[in-house]
Amino acid sequence: MAARVVLVTAGAQGIGRAISRALARDGWTVAALDLDAEALEDLAAELGRDLLALEGDAGSEEVIAGCIGHIFEQFGRLDAIVNNAGINANGPVEELDLDAVRRVLDVNVLSILAGAKHGAEFLRATGRGAIVNIASTRAMMSEPDTEAYSASKGAVLAVTHALAA
Ligand SMILES: NC(=O)c1ccc[n+]([C@@H]2O[C@H](COP(=O)([O-])OP(=O)(O)OC[C@H]3O[C@@H](n4cnc5c(N)ncnc54)[C@H](O)[C@@H]3O)[C@@H](O)[C@H]2O)c1
């Protein structure tokens, strides 16, 4: 049977890299989307043929749609998406830069909706497709100066139960 294929956003470093590595070890083909070309090269050197390195911005619907199209062209399947990309715009609320807040929402939340929108057909076709979203304890417990990040992670929880339904 052909290896299952997963898209991992922000898959080249940090938690995403550990996810990419663990899934490759378990026999998955990993398509890692990341902004950092050097980190992707480094991961490609580690995972070899198990990795499809995709450089781009998870906060862009066009990029997510392009990645999913490219994955389907290359492998003929998409079994899972791990929505791991997450950034913050921390700081005192009086100094919030609302463009930076929008960017947090694009990367942390829109990316999930874009993956679901453009990936649903392929995930359904597998009969057991999965979407895994990485939230944060900030969704439920507040810390000072984390309004944008907390709002986005609360939205990640909400969009997860909405998608599950
Ligand atoms: N680190 C923690 O303690 C922690 C705790 C709770 C939740 N999380 C969540 O886990 C996830 C991963 O966190 P982390 O600390 O490993 O991240 P990180 O800051 O270490 O970043 C990992 C990768 O994200 C990539 N990246 C950033 N913006 C991107 C974008 N727009 N498109 C594509 N790639 C992008 C970076 O290039 C980097 O390779 C996030 O959703 C984060 O909110 C992290």
The ligand as an SDF file (V2000), in Angstrom:
LIG
                    3D

 44 48  0  0  0  0  0  0  0  0999 V2000
    6.2810   26.1420   22.0860 N   0  0  0  0  0  0  0  0  0  0  0  0
    5.3450   26.0740   23.0070 C   0  0  0  0  0  0  0  0  0  0  0  0
    5.6000   26.0880   24.2180 O   0  0  0  0  0  0  0  0  0  0  0  0
    3.8940   25.9410   22.6100 C   0  0  0  0  0  0  0  0  0  0  0  0
    2.9090   25.8010   23.6010 C   0  0  0  0  0  0  0  0  0  0  0  0
    1.5720   25.6630   23.2100 C   0  0  0  0  0  0  0  0  0  0  0  0
    1.2380   25.6590   21.8670 C   0  0  0  0  0  0  0  0  0  0  0  0
    2.2160   25.8190   20.9410 N   0  0  0  0  0  0  0  0  0  0  0  0
    1.8100   25.8330   19.5510 C   0  0  0  0  0  0  0  0  0  0  0  0
    2.5300   24.8320   18.8530 O   0  0  0  0  0  0  0  0  0  0  0  0
    2.7700   25.2380   17.5070 C   0  0  0  0  0  0  0  0  0  0  0  0
    4.2490   25.1750   17.1900 C   0  0  0  0  0  0  0  0  0  0  0  0
    4.9550   26.0010   18.0980 O   0  0  0  0  0  0  0  0  0  0  0  0
    6.5490   26.1100   18.1090 P   0  0  0  0  0  0  0  0  0  0  0  0
    6.9150   26.7440   19.4040 O   0  0  0  0  0  0  0  0  0  0  0  0
    7.1480   24.8000   17.7320 O   0  0  0  0  0  0  0  0  0  0  0  0
    6.7800   27.1510   16.9010 O   0  0  0  0  0  0  0  0  0  0  0  0
    8.1170   27.9420   16.4900 P   0  0  0  0  0  0  0  0  0  0  0  0
    7.9470   29.3820   16.8150 O   0  0  0  0  0  0  0  0  0  0  0  0
    9.3130   27.2270   17.0400 O   0  0  0  0  0  0  0  0  0  0  0  0
    8.0750   27.8720   14.8960 O   0  0  0  0  0  0  0  0  0  0  0  0
    8.1970   26.6700   14.2120 C   0  0  0  0  0  0  0  0  0  0  0  0
    8.2430   26.9460   12.7080 C   0  0  0  0  0  0  0  0  0  0  0  0
    7.1460   27.7540   12.2680 O   0  0  0  0  0  0  0  0  0  0  0  0
    7.5380   28.3280   11.0330 C   0  0  0  0  0  0  0  0  0  0  0  0
    6.5510   29.3500   10.6580 N   0  0  0  0  0  0  0  0  0  0  0  0
    6.2330   30.4880   11.3330 C   0  0  0  0  0  0  0  0  0  0  0  0
    5.2780   31.1600   10.6820 N   0  0  0  0  0  0  0  0  0  0  0  0
    4.9650   30.4360    9.5750 C   0  0  0  0  0  0  0  0  0  0  0  0
    4.0610   30.6140    8.4910 C   0  0  0  0  0  0  0  0  0  0  0  0
    3.2800   31.6910    8.4150 N   0  0  0  0  0  0  0  0  0  0  0  0
    4.0090   29.6640    7.5150 N   0  0  0  0  0  0  0  0  0  0  0  0
    4.8080   28.5840    7.5570 C   0  0  0  0  0  0  0  0  0  0  0  0
    5.7040   28.3670    8.5610 N   0  0  0  0  0  0  0  0  0  0  0  0
    5.7860   29.2850    9.5460 C   0  0  0  0  0  0  0  0  0  0  0  0
    8.9130   28.8370   11.3470 C   0  0  0  0  0  0  0  0  0  0  0  0
    9.6600   29.0990   10.1490 O   0  0  0  0  0  0  0  0  0  0  0  0
    9.4840   27.6590   12.1580 C   0  0  0  0  0  0  0  0  0  0  0  0
   10.1830   26.7640   11.3060 O   0  0  0  0  0  0  0  0  0  0  0  0
    2.1450   26.6540   17.3860 C   0  0  0  0  0  0  0  0  0  0  0  0
    0.8220   26.5600   16.9040 O   0  0  0  0  0  0  0  0  0  0  0  0
    2.1360   27.1340   18.8250 C   0  0  0  0  0  0  0  0  0  0  0  0
    1.1530   28.1120   19.0460 O   0  0  0  0  0  0  0  0  0  0  0  0
    3.5150   25.9610   21.2760 C   0  0  0  0  0  0  0  0  0  0  0  0
  1  2  1  0
  2  3  2  0
  2  4  1  0
  4  5  1  0
  4 44  2  0
  5  6  2  0
  6  7  1  0
  7  8  2  0
  8  9  1  0
  8 44  1  0
  9 10  1  0
  9 42  1  0
 10 11  1  0
 11 12  1  0
 11 40  1  0
 12 13  1  0
 13 14  1  0
 14 15  2  0
 14 16  1  0
 14 17  1  0
 17 18  1  0
 18 19  2  0
 18 20  1  0
 18 21  1  0
 21 22  1  0
 22 23  1  0
 23 24  1  0
 23 38  1  0
 24 25  1  0
 25 26  1  0
 25 36  1  0
 26 27  1  0
 26 35  1  0
 27 28  2  0
 28 29  1  0
 29 30  1  0
 29 35  2  0
 30 31  1  0
 30 32  2  0
 32 33  1  0
 33 34  2  0
 34 35  1  0
 36 37  1  0
 36 38  1  0
 38 39  1  0
 40 41  1  0
 40 42  1  0
 42 43  1  0
M  CHG  2   8   1  16  -1
M  END
$$$$
